Amino acid sequence: MNLSEFKYKAQRKLYGYYYNRIHKEPFLKYCSHYTSYRHSLKHNGDGSCVNYITARPNPGAGIGHQMANWMAGYHLAKVLGLKFANIPFSRYHHPWVPTPWNDFLGFGENEASYKDLLQNGYKKVLLPQFNEMDKEQFDVIKKIIASYSDQKVVFICEQDQFYRDLNTLIPDLQQKFYSASARENDKLVYDSSNFNIAIHVRRGDIMDDPTNPNLVMRYLSNDYFEKVLEQVVEKVKTITDKPVHIYFFSQGKAEDYPEFAKYPNFHWCMDMGAMASFLHMIYADLLITSKSSFSYKPALLNRGIKVCPENFWHGYPDSADWIMVDNEGNVKWK
């Protein structure tokens, strides 16, 4: 760890302690700690500037979490009448190091750069974290934004500003992904003459601390996935004559998943890298997801059938290609 990395991590830790303390206060008292809120109490913008907003992908999180952050900022630009500024995805705990995920996803292509805006005279203004569904809180944020409408500003969301219904962004996200220049380099092990099923079984972090309630809520058993897969395979046989091939994405060894040994044309993909796994989940004819951002995000980009746990912290479209599964593993076919 070099000096700049140590300084960044120390600053984030200290700010985290401070933020956790003030965020427990009533909303308006919490907002009073922000310069942007105090500015809105004294200033009225004249509307001469249309400004930008962004959300920083959390550099301490995995790519699924970082994508949720990015999408929250993209969504808020739409609902708040602002332009969107792109902050690239970064390597784990190294916010200054670019990651190949930026080129791979193509989300930042043709978007204004946050860094370039700052270099061109825009100033950054931090917004309090807020609940978009709470009208009082949302009105406070709109008032803050209006108060700066006579200045060149990039609003930056508080870290991990939440947006539940990421599925509303599917058309934009798919347009960005499938038109990205990186698609010229995509390589798949799938055979297009087969019906290719991808199944993601989240393990890794949720197995590290079985007493952590935040991780326990994300756990689904091997039996759950085997029950879902059995129903899916039977259903697929009624809609296609193609041979069914199954690609299994998780951590561990094949011996950890004896329930799946009975399936023909079964391919273990535990040694496949994260980006290649993500790509194969996107291009699967049918994707079975976990309670995980790492398979939910490919599902948003997937143009096939998605079979997903209904009890999840992000939303799903009400459409024929999204199939829900209850906690017992019963698939609710439409």
C-alpha positions as CSV (number, residue, x, y, z in Angstrom):
1,M,0.0,0.0,0.0
2,N,1.5,3.4,-1.0
3,L,1.0,6.6,0.8
4,S,-1.8,7.9,-1.3
5,E,-3.8,4.7,-0.9
6,F,-3.2,4.7,2.9
7,K,-4.4,8.4,3.0
8,Y,-7.5,7.6,1.0
9,K,-8.5,4.6,3.1
10,A,-7.9,6.5,6.4
11,Q,-10.0,9.4,5.1
12,R,-12.8,7.0,4.1
13,K,-12.8,5.3,7.5
14,L,-12.9,8.5,9.4
15,Y,-15.7,9.8,7.2
16,G,-17.6,6.5,7.6
17,Y,-17.6,6.9,11.4
18,Y,-18.8,10.5,11.0
19,Y,-21.5,9.6,8.5
20,N,-22.8,6.7,10.5
21,R,-23.3,9.1,13.5
22,I,-25.0,11.9,11.7
23,H,-27.2,9.6,9.5
24,K,-29.0,8.4,12.7
25,E,-30.4,11.9,13.2
26,P,-33.8,13.1,11.8
27,F,-33.6,13.9,8.1
28,L,-33.5,17.7,8.3
29,K,-31.0,17.7,11.1
30,Y,-28.9,15.2,9.2
31,C,-29.0,17.4,6.1
32,S,-27.9,20.4,8.2
33,H,-24.4,18.9,8.2
34,Y,-24.1,19.4,4.4
35,T,-23.0,22.6,2.9
36,S,-25.4,22.0,0.0
37,Y,-28.4,21.9,2.2
38,R,-27.3,25.1,4.1
39,H,-26.8,26.7,0.7
40,S,-30.4,25.9,-0.3
41,L,-31.7,27.8,2.7
42,K,-30.0,31.1,1.6
43,H,-29.9,31.0,-2.2
44,N,-32.3,30.8,-5.1
45,G,-30.8,29.8,-8.5
46,D,-32.0,31.6,-11.6
47,G,-32.2,28.4,-13.7
48,S,-29.5,29.6,-16.2
49,C,-27.5,26.4,-15.8
50,V,-28.4,22.7,-16.4
51,N,-26.1,20.8,-14.2
52,Y,-24.7,17.3,-13.8
53,I,-25.1,14.5,-11.3
54,T,-23.1,11.4,-10.6
55,A,-22.7,8.5,-8.1
56,R,-19.3,7.1,-7.4
57,P,-19.0,3.3,-7.8
58,N,-17.9,2.2,-4.4
59,P,-14.2,1.4,-4.8
60,G,-14.4,-1.0,-1.8
61,A,-17.0,-3.2,-3.4
62,G,-17.3,-5.8,-6.2
63,I,-18.5,-5.0,-9.7
64,G,-22.1,-5.8,-9.1
65,H,-22.3,-3.3,-6.2
66,Q,-20.4,-0.7,-8.2
67,M,-22.8,-1.1,-11.1
68,A,-25.7,-0.5,-8.8
69,N,-24.1,2.8,-7.6
70,W,-23.5,3.9,-11.2
71,M,-27.0,3.1,-12.2
72,A,-28.5,5.1,-9.2
73,G,-26.7,8.2,-10.5
74,Y,-27.8,7.5,-14.1
75,H,-31.4,7.2,-12.9
76,L,-31.3,10.3,-10.7
77,A,-30.1,12.4,-13.7
78,K,-33.4,11.4,-15.5
79,V,-35.8,12.1,-12.6
80,L,-34.1,15.3,-11.4
81,G,-33.7,16.9,-14.9
82,L,-30.0,16.9,-14.8
83,K,-27.2,15.6,-17.1
84,F,-25.3,12.5,-16.1
85,A,-21.5,12.5,-15.4
86,N,-19.6,9.3,-15.6
87,I,-17.2,8.1,-12.8
88,P,-15.5,4.9,-14.0
89,F,-15.5,1.6,-12.2
90,S,-12.3,1.1,-10.2
91,R,-10.3,-1.8,-8.8
92,Y,-11.1,-3.1,-5.4
93,H,-9.9,-0.5,-2.8
94,H,-7.8,1.3,-5.5
95,P,-10.0,4.1,-6.8
96,W,-7.2,5.6,-9.0
97,V,-6.6,2.4,-11.0
98,P,-8.9,1.9,-14.0
99,T,-10.5,-1.5,-14.5
100,P,-11.2,-3.4,-17.7
101,W,-14.9,-3.5,-16.6
102,N,-15.3,0.1,-18.0
103,D,-14.4,-1.0,-21.6
104,F,-16.2,-4.3,-21.2
105,L,-19.5,-2.8,-20.2
106,G,-19.3,0.4,-22.3
107,F,-21.5,2.3,-19.9
108,G,-19.3,5.4,-19.9
109,E,-19.1,5.6,-23.7
110,N,-20.6,8.9,-24.9
111,E,-21.1,10.2,-21.4
112,A,-19.6,13.3,-19.9
113,S,-16.6,12.6,-17.7
114,Y,-16.8,13.7,-14.1
115,K,-13.1,14.3,-14.0
116,D,-13.2,16.4,-17.2
117,L,-16.0,18.5,-15.9
118,L,-14.1,19.4,-12.8
119,Q,-11.1,20.4,-14.9
120,N,-13.4,22.6,-17.0
121,G,-14.6,24.8,-14.2
122,Y,-17.4,22.8,-12.6
123,K,-17.4,22.4,-8.9
124,K,-18.5,19.3,-7.0
125,V,-21.4,19.5,-4.6
126,L,-22.2,16.6,-2.2
127,L,-25.8,15.7,-1.7
128,P,-27.2,14.1,1.5
129,Q,-28.4,10.6,1.1
130,F,-32.2,10.5,0.7
131,N,-35.1,8.2,0.2
132,E,-36.5,9.0,-3.3
133,M,-39.9,7.6,-2.4
134,D,-40.2,10.0,0.5
135,K,-41.7,13.2,-0.9
136,E,-40.4,15.5,1.8
137,Q,-36.9,14.2,1.4
138,F,-37.1,14.3,-2.4
139,D,-38.3,17.9,-2.3
140,V,-35.3,18.9,-0.1
141,I,-33.0,17.5,-2.8
142,K,-34.8,19.3,-5.6
143,K,-34.5,22.5,-3.6
144,I,-30.8,22.0,-3.2
145,I,-30.4,21.4,-6.9
146,A,-32.4,24.5,-7.8
147,S,-30.4,26.7,-5.5
148,Y,-27.3,25.9,-7.6
149,S,-28.9,26.5,-11.0
150,D,-27.0,29.7,-11.6
151,Q,-23.6,27.9,-11.2
152,K,-21.6,25.2,-13.0
153,V,-22.0,22.2,-10.7
154,V,-21.6,18.4,-10.6
155,F,-23.7,17.0,-7.8
156,I,-22.3,13.8,-6.3
157,C,-24.5,11.4,-4.5
158,E,-23.6,10.3,-1.0
159,Q,-21.9,6.9,-1.2
160,D,-24.3,4.0,-1.9
161,Q,-27.3,6.1,-2.6
162,F,-29.9,3.4,-3.1
163,Y,-32.2,2.8,-6.1
164,R,-34.3,-0.3,-6.0
165,D,-35.9,-0.5,-9.4
166,L,-32.7,-0.8,-11.5
167,N,-34.8,-2.8,-14.0
168,T,-36.4,0.5,-15.3
169,L,-33.0,1.2,-16.9
170,I,-32.9,-2.0,-18.9
171,P,-33.4,-0.4,-22.4
172,D,-30.6,2.1,-21.8
173,L,-28.2,-0.5,-20.3
174,Q,-28.7,-3.0,-23.1
175,Q,-28.3,-0.3,-25.7
176,K,-25.0,0.7,-24.1
177,F,-23.7,-2.9,-23.6
178,Y,-24.6,-4.3,-27.0
179,S,-23.3,-1.2,-28.9
180,A,-20.0,-1.1,-27.0
181,S,-16.8,-1.5,-29.0
182,A,-15.8,-4.4,-26.7
183,R,-18.5,-6.6,-28.2
184,E,-16.1,-7.2,-31.1
185,N,-13.9,-9.1,-28.8
186,D,-16.5,-11.3,-27.1
187,K,-15.6,-15.0,-27.0
188,L,-18.1,-17.7,-25.8
189,V,-17.8,-21.4,-25.2
190,Y,-21.5,-21.8,-26.0
191,D,-22.6,-23.6,-29.2
192,S,-25.5,-21.7,-30.8
193,S,-27.0,-25.0,-31.9
194,N,-27.7,-25.8,-28.3
195,F,-30.0,-24.3,-25.7
196,N,-27.6,-22.9,-23.2
197,I,-28.6,-22.6,-19.5
198,A,-26.4,-20.6,-17.1
199,I,-26.9,-21.1,-13.4
200,H,-25.1,-18.9,-10.8
201,V,-24.8,-20.3,-7.3
202,R,-23.6,-17.6,-4.9
203,R,-21.1,-19.0,-2.4
204,G,-17.7,-17.4,-1.5
205,D,-18.5,-14.5,0.8
206,I,-21.7,-15.9,2.2
207,M,-19.8,-19.0,3.4
208,D,-17.1,-17.0,5.2
209,D,-19.3,-15.9,8.1
210,P,-22.5,-18.0,8.6
211,T,-23.5,-15.9,11.6
212,N,-23.6,-12.6,9.7
213,P,-27.4,-11.9,9.1
214,N,-26.5,-9.7,6.0
215,L,-24.9,-12.7,4.4
216,V,-27.4,-15.3,5.6
217,M,-30.2,-13.5,3.8
218,R,-28.4,-14.0,0.6
219,Y,-27.9,-17.8,1.0
220,L,-29.8,-20.3,-1.1
221,S,-29.1,-24.0,-0.7
222,N,-27.8,-26.5,-3.2
223,D,-31.2,-28.2,-3.0
224,Y,-32.9,-24.9,-3.9
225,F,-30.9,-24.6,-7.1
226,E,-31.2,-28.3,-8.0
227,K,-35.0,-28.1,-7.6
228,V,-35.2,-24.9,-9.8
229,L,-32.9,-26.5,-12.4
230,E,-35.0,-29.6,-12.6
231,Q,-38.1,-27.6,-13.3
232,V,-36.3,-25.4,-15.8
233,V,-34.9,-28.4,-17.8
234,E,-38.4,-30.0,-18.0
235,K,-39.9,-26.7,-19.2
236,V,-37.2,-26.1,-21.8
237,K,-37.9,-29.4,-23.4
238,T,-41.4,-28.2,-24.2
239,I,-40.2,-25.0,-26.0
240,T,-37.2,-26.1,-28.0
241,D,-35.8,-29.2,-29.8
242,K,-32.2,-28.0,-29.2
243,P,-30.0,-30.1,-27.0
244,V,-29.9,-28.6,-23.5
245,H,-26.4,-27.7,-22.1
246,I,-26.0,-26.4,-18.6
247,Y,-23.1,-24.1,-17.4
248,F,-22.6,-23.9,-13.7
249,F,-21.0,-20.7,-12.2
250,S,-19.9,-20.7,-8.6
251,Q,-16.9,-21.2,-6.3
252,G,-15.5,-24.5,-5.0
253,K,-15.2,-27.9,-6.6
254,A,-17.6,-30.2,-8.4
255,E,-17.6,-32.4,-5.4
256,D,-19.3,-29.6,-3.4
257,Y,-22.4,-29.9,-5.6
258,P,-23.2,-33.7,-5.9
259,E,-26.9,-32.9,-6.6
260,F,-26.0,-31.9,-10.1
261,A,-24.1,-35.0,-11.2
262,K,-27.2,-36.5,-12.8
263,Y,-27.5,-33.9,-15.5
264,P,-26.1,-34.6,-19.0
265,N,-24.2,-31.9,-20.9
266,F,-23.2,-30.3,-17.6
267,H,-20.3,-27.9,-17.7
268,W,-18.4,-26.7,-14.5
269,C,-17.3,-23.1,-14.9
270,M,-15.7,-22.4,-11.5
271,D,-12.3,-21.7,-13.0
272,M,-13.7,-19.2,-15.5
273,G,-12.7,-15.6,-14.6
274,A,-15.2,-13.0,-13.3
275,M,-15.6,-11.1,-16.6
276,A,-16.0,-14.2,-18.7
277,S,-18.5,-15.6,-16.3
278,F,-20.5,-12.4,-16.4
279,L,-20.4,-12.4,-20.2
280,H,-21.7,-16.0,-20.4
281,M,-24.6,-15.2,-18.0
282,I,-25.5,-12.3,-20.3
283,Y,-25.6,-14.5,-23.4
284,A,-27.3,-17.5,-21.9
285,D,-30.6,-18.6,-23.5
286,L,-31.8,-19.0,-19.9
287,L,-30.2,-17.6,-16.8
288,I,-30.9,-18.8,-13.3
289,T,-29.8,-16.2,-10.8
290,S,-28.8,-16.1,-7.1
291,K,-29.6,-13.5,-4.5
292,S,-26.5,-11.7,-5.8
293,S,-25.7,-8.5,-7.8
294,F,-23.2,-10.6,-9.7
295,S,-26.0,-12.5,-11.5
296,Y,-28.8,-9.8,-11.2
297,K,-26.7,-7.4,-13.3
298,P,-26.1,-9.8,-16.2
299,A,-29.9,-10.6,-16.0
300,L,-30.6,-6.9,-16.7
301,L,-28.5,-7.2,-19.9
302,N,-29.7,-10.7,-20.9
303,R,-32.1,-10.9,-23.8
304,G,-33.2,-14.5,-23.0
305,I,-35.2,-16.0,-20.1
306,K,-34.4,-15.0,-16.6
307,V,-35.4,-17.2,-13.6
308,C,-34.9,-15.3,-10.4
309,P,-35.6,-15.5,-6.6
310,E,-38.6,-13.3,-6.0
311,N,-37.4,-12.1,-2.6
312,F,-34.6,-9.8,-3.7
313,W,-33.6,-6.2,-2.9
314,H,-33.9,-4.9,-6.4
315,G,-36.9,-5.0,-8.7
316,Y,-37.9,-7.1,-11.7
317,P,-39.9,-6.2,-14.8
318,D,-43.4,-7.7,-15.1
319,S,-42.7,-9.4,-18.4
320,A,-42.9,-12.9,-19.9
321,D,-39.1,-13.3,-20.0
322,W,-38.7,-12.8,-16.2
323,I,-39.8,-15.8,-14.1
324,M,-40.0,-15.7,-10.4
325,V,-39.1,-18.5,-7.9
326,D,-40.4,-18.6,-4.3
327,N,-38.1,-19.4,-1.3
328,E,-38.9,-23.1,-1.5
329,G,-37.7,-23.3,-5.1
330,N,-41.0,-23.4,-6.9
331,V,-40.9,-21.8,-10.3
332,K,-43.9,-19.6,-11.1
333,W,-44.2,-20.1,-14.8
334,K,-46.3,-17.5,-16.7
